[in-house]
């Protein structure tokens, strides 16, 4: 479990984030994705202040792309800038989290159930690598990789419905959510079972079993609420 970060942004207490390589032009987007995943997973905690240099040391890049990425997250309302210190993670109320989950259920469950009738097998099978990445990340206890793979899987699945606006709405809701209970699930050895639901969902879709798809999606989204409710 990641240590509680310091409000002074000291390198020794910042969460361990994936180190990024590759071309500098891609750092900003990649860093923003990883930071967003860290926010969702609860690795970056509400109310805490993080400096760009301390986070940059975990990525193995300069502070500039990290600072730029944090400014992008500030535009999304996920962090606030703190002059001369860094960025403070914005708090999300229980009511807001409940509302996000409710809207997601209203949108995602019927959309995914419909895919049991409309999605072609090749497109569905193309999502299996992402589902396996989720399982692998859960087994390794890598929360950030888990959230990143989970996001790719679910948004990729919704994209098969052909409604780009729907995908955008759900992506925004996911970005604003917090899954504080992921660490507790890892420690209890239960995250792997939750991760395997993605493979179960794919199999149900390929079998065109709408009832099973609805049950799995309802159960899966039910886990989301239990995750943010499980405070450290």
ABEGO torsion letter per residue (X at the ends): XBBBBBAAGBAAABBBBBBBBEBAAAAAAAAAAAAAAAAAAGABBBGBBBBAAAAAAAAGBBAAAAAAAAAAAAAAGABBBBBGAEBBBBBBBAAAAAAAAAAAAAAAAAAAAAAAAABBAAAAAAAAAAAAAAAAAAAAGBAAAAAAAAAAAAAAAAAAAGBAAAAAAAAAAAAABBBAAAAAAAAAGAAAAAAAAAAAAAAAAAAGBAAAAAAAAAAAAAAAAAAAABBX
